[in-house]
């Protein structure tokens, strides 16, 4: 069917961006900055683009949910056009997008940045009321309503009062799950965190680095269930209990208490099913320039399937810190400028109480799964000179390939400067450094900010890996 016969209204544009997350905003700004004559239109279904990783802290009560809303001026000030609407059909031949409203947008070039959505496993009872996911504004609003009995608006700080829920079960102990669990504990609730793997942050940490995180969660009063999975959600209309694979059962007050699912993300690509667009298990298949299988169509961010920057093989990487540089590459390629994306390194960090923890590249477990022969070393210091107030332990783990001694991954925990150490290790991965080279890292020292000048945790681990100490 021709686009003209499907539409009540038309918009035409040089570049159409489908999706309004960080990748879309980044691409729109870059396109317009380099070419003011280019018409750029962005379509997003959400009322607001959000800072997704800040949602747990709004639920914790640190600031209102509205603080996480990005201003539309981030798009409109650069001269891009914003359309709020949901795409329901894509015609790659006629180069048009049909909206749920009946309107049609025709384009010359298309950038797909539709993102990802939470996975909801097929567990009996998963459709019961008071089982939530966390990603969108609507998700957050539903949880706020559950927390406050409907007595809180987006511009107000969330406060869970005496009539609010008493218990929550969070399923999945990745970064999102742990941050959610911490938020509800701060709100005074009894919190159960369930993870089917043997340790928390299973995509980031090996078990020998996870124990301090387990300790921090338990010290916060969170009930941690690792190595078990959810067998069933019980209840008539609303969830009344969660039955686990070890035979235990977590009782809930049906209609008052709730469950949050944080077990993973899937790409939002349903609108492209049945088209000529090549889709993989983890999203739209793209090359290093973010080009898809269809000429004139690019994709970037969480909706994409891409490869590791370490071994060039497909790997998950649904992080905003991946989406933004992918969008830059796509925009530059659309403009005819040379650019390429090397792959995911997946540097990330999170917080549990005073403990900061992060990782990058392959864990020891993942490296072995991907066919590498590896060994690991550790570096241990304190966050400050030991005599300084507030000095606490810091540990670095390096994952190293046997033979080449190339760095394949790193993990860090401590109370300070963890994300910065993770970023430095990511740079070493990007540069394909060996531990011999990393052992030569030149660092600074200052009593309030580092350990003694004679030692650095990263260098110590690298020297051990290189056989220098």
N, C-alpha and C positions, 0 to 999 in steps of 0.2 A: 504493500500500500504506500502511495506517495505521501510524503510528510504534509503537503498542503491539504490533503483530504482528511487529515486526522486532527487538525488544530483549530482552536478558537482564536489563538493569538500566536504571533511569531516573534522570535528574537533571533537576530543573526550576529555572529561574532567571529573574529579571527581565531581566537583560542578559547575553547570551552574547558573549564576545570570542573570535573564532577567529583565533589566532595569538599568539605569545609574545615578539615582539621589542620594541623600545623603544616603538613606538606602542601596543601592547597593554598594556604595563606602565603607561605614562603614562595611558591612558584609564581603566584599572581604578582607579588611585589617585585620579584626579580625580572619578570617579563616586562612589566611596565617601566621599571627603572632603566632597562636597556633600550626600550623602544616605545616612546610616548605615542606613536601613531598606531600601535597595535591595540585592537579592541579585545579586551579580556573579560570573560564572564565566568563567574563561579556559581555553581548550584549546590546548595546544601539542604538536607531535609530538616535539620535541627533549627530550633528557634535561635539558639546561641552556639557558637563555637566555644569550647571550654578548655581550660587547663586541666586535663583529665587526672594527672598525677597529684593534683591538689585536692581532689574530692575527699579522700579520707580525712584530711585535716579540717575541712569544713564540717564533716560529720563528727569529728572529735570536738568541735565547738571553738576552734581557734579563730574563725572568721565566718561571715555569712557565705552561703553558696554563691551569691551574686559576685563575690570576689573572684570566683573562678571563671566568670564569663569574659570572653575576649570581646573587645569593642569592634563593631562592624567597621569602624573608621580605619582599622588596620588594612581593610580592603579598599574601601571607598576613597580614602585619602590618596591612594596611589592611582586612582582613576579606573579601578576595576568595577564592573557591575556585579552586584550580588542579587541572586534570585533564590528565595526560599521556596523549595519545592522538592518533591520526591520523583526521581526518574523511574518510570515504569516500563520503558521500552527504549532500545537503542537500535538504530539502523545505521550500520557502518557503511553501507553502499551509498545511501543518500546523505550521509553525515548529519544525522539529526537525532535529538533526544526528545522523547515524548514524556511530559510530566503528568503526574496524577491529576492535576487540574485540567488537563486537556491541552495545555499550551505546548509549543514545540520550540526548541532551540536548535538552530542549524549552525554548523561550525565548519571551519577550514581544517583546524587541528584540534585534537582532543587529548586531554591529560586526565587519566583516571586515578583518583586518590580517594576511593570510597572507604578506606579504612578497614577495621575489623570489629567484630562483636563477640561478646562472651559466649563460650561454649556451655551448653546445658546438657550434661550427660543423660542418657536414657536410663534413669534410675526409677524404679516404681515409686509413684507419688510425687514425681518432680513437678507436676502441674498444680500442686496444692497452693493455696494462697499463702502469703508471707514467706515465699522463697524468692529471693531477689538476686539479680546480677548488678554489677557496678560498672558503668561506662558512660552513659548518657545523662543529660539533664533530667530526663524523666526517671531514670533509675535512681538518681540521687534524691529526687523529690519524693519518690515512693518510700525510700528508706527513712528520710526525714519525717514523713508522715507517720511511719511505724514507730519511730523513736519518740515522737512527741504527741502521739494521738491526734495528729492533724492540727496541732496548735502552734505551728511555726511556718513562717513564710521565707522565701528565698533570701530576703534582705535582712533576716534576723539570725543571730547566732543560735545554733542548735543547743538546746538544753533538755536532757532527758530527765523529766521530773519523777516524783514518786509513783505516779500513775502510769508511767511508761513501761516498756518491756523490761524484764528482769534477766533474760537469758538470750544468747545468740550463738548459733553454730556457724562458723566460717569453714567452708570446704575448699581446701587448696591453700598451701602454705608457700606460694611464691610471694613476690614482693607485694602484689595487690592484696592477697589474702592476709599477710602479716600486718600490713598497714591498716586494713579494715579491722582486724582483731584488736589491734592496739587502740584504735579510735573508740571502739565500743567499750573496752575496758576502762578507758579514761572517763567515759560517760557513766561508769559505775555498774556496768552489767557483768553478769557471769558469762564468761566467754570460753567457748570450746573451739579449738583450731584443729582441723582434721586434715592429714596429709597421707596419701597412700604410699608415697616413697618413704624410705627409712630416715630421712632428714628433711628439714625445711630448706627452702630455696634450692630445690634439686637441679634446676637448670643453671645455677650459678656456683654452688659450693659442693665440694666433696664432703663426705661424712666427717672427716677429720678436721674440717673447718667449721662445721655446723654446730658443734656442741655449745660454744659460747652463746650462740643465738638461741638455742633451746633453753639455756640457763636464763638468759635475759627475758624470754617470754614467760617462763615460769615465775621468775622474780616479780614480774608485772602482775602476776595472779591469773595468767591465762592457762587454761587446761589444754595441754598439748597431746594430741593423739597422732603418733607417727607410725607408719607401717600398716595402717588400716584404711579401708575404704568405706564409703557409704553403701549399704545394702538396700536400704529402703527409707523413704520418708513416709511416716505413718500419720493418719488423720482422716477425718471425714471431709471437711471443706478446707480448713487451714491446717498447716503442719503442726502436729502434736507431739511428735517424737522422731528422732533420727536413730536408726538402727545401723550399727557398724559391723564390719566383717569379723571382728574379734568377739562378737556376741554381746557387746555392751550396747546400752540404749540410753540416749540422752533425752530426757523428758522435757517438753516445752509446754508453755501455756498457750493453747491453740488460739489464734487470732490476736495474740498480744506479743509473744516472743517470735523470733524469726530466724531464717537461715539465709546466708549469703554464699552464692556459688562463685568461686574464683579459681577455676580449674584450667583455664586456657582461653585462647581467642581463635576465631575462625575468620577468614577474609570475607568481606561483604561483596560478593560477586554474583549473587543470584540473578541479577538483571541481565547478565551476560551469558547465562546458561543457554545452550542451543545455538549460539552465534558462532562465527568463525574465529572469535578471539581465543587464543590458546590459553587454557587454564591448567594449572598443575594442582597437586594435592594441597598446596599452601597458598594458592592465589594465582593472579595473572603472571604469566611467564614473560620476563623481560630480559634484554641484554644489558651490557654495561652502560649503554646510553639511555636506558630505561625505555627503549623502543619495544613495542609489542609485536605480535605476529601480523598485525594489520598496519599497512602504511598510513602515516599520518596520525597514529594513535600511540600515546605513551602511557605509562603507569608508574606510580611511585608509592612508597610507604607500606602500610600494614596490609593493603589488599594484594601485595605482590609476593610471588615466590622468587627467592633469589639465593645466592650462594654465600658460603663462608669466604672471607678474605684470607683464610689460612690454608684451606685445601681445595677451594674452588668447587666444592660440592654443595648441593642444596642444604639449607639449614634455616630454622625459624629465626626471626629477627624483628618481632613486632614491638618496636620501641620508637618513640618520637625522635630519639637521637639518631636512628637510622633513617626515618622518614624524611627529615629535613634535608640532609645532604643528598638523598635520592631525588628529592624534588628540585634541588638546585641543578643537578645534572640534567634532569629532564628539561627544565626551562632553558638551560643553555643550549641543549641540543635542538630544541624547538627554534631557537634564535639562530641556529646555524653555527654556533660556537663549539669549539672542541672541548669535550668533557667526558669523564667516565667514572663509574663507581666501582671501587675495588672489591666490595663485598662486606658482609657483616662481621664485625668483631664483637659486638654485643656487650660492650662495657656498660655496667649498670651498678647502682648502689641503692641501699635502703637503710632504714633506721629502726631500731627497737630500743626504746628508752634512751639511754646514753650510749648504746652500742651502735656504731656505724659498721656496715658490712657491704662488700662489693666484690665483683669479679669481672673478668674479661677473657675473651677467647674460649678455649676448651678447658673444661674441668678434666681431671685425670680419667674419670669414668667415661666421659664423652670422647676424649682423645682415643682411648682404647677401642671404643665402639666403632670409631671411624678408621680403625686399622693402624694406628700409630703405636709404636713401642715407646713407652715414656717412663720417666722417673721424676720424682718431686723432691724439692728441698724447701726449707723454711728459714725465715729470718725473724728474729724476735728482739724488739727494743721496747722502750716506752714512748709515749706521745710527746713527752717533754724531758728535760734533764731530770733524772730520778729524784733529786732533792726539791724540785719545784712543786708547789701545790697543784693538785689535780693531775699529776702524772699517772697515766694508766697504760696497761699493756697494749702493744701493737704486734700483730703477727701477719707476715706475708708468706704466701705459698706460691711457688713457681712450678709450672708443669713444663717439662723439657723433653724434646725428642732425643731418644738414644741415637748415638752416632753423630748426627749433625750438631747436637746441643742447641738447636733452635728453640726459642721460647714459643710455646704453644698456648699458654694461658697463665693467668695469675688470679689469686684470691687474697683479699685483705680484710681484716677486722681490727677495730680499735675504737677509740672515742673521738678522734679528731683526724681531719685531713685524709679520710679514706677514699673519697671520690677522686681527690687529686692524685693519690697513688695509683688508683685504678686507671685513670686517664694516662698517666705516664707509662704504665705497662701496655695500654692499648697502643700508644705511639710506638713502643718497642715491637709490638706485633705487626703493626703496619709497615715498619721498616725491616721486617724479617730478621730481627736481631738475634744473635746467639747469646747465651748466658756469659760467654767470654767478653763480648762487647758490653753487655749490661753491667758486668762487674766493674767496668771502667767509668760508670756513671759518676759525674761530678756533682756533688750536692752541697747545700748550705747547712749551717747549724746555728741554732739560737736557743737559749735555755727555755723560753716559753713555748717554742714551736717544734723542736726536734729533740732527738736523743743526742748524746755526746758526739763531737766531731769525728771521733774514731770509728763510729759505727752508724750504718744506715740499714734498715730492715731489708730493703730491696737489694742493695749491694751485698749484704751478708748472705741472702739466699742465693744470689747469682754466683758469688764466690764459691759457695758450697757446691753448687751445680757444676761449676767449672773445675772443681778439684783444687781450688787455690787455698782453701783453709781446711 
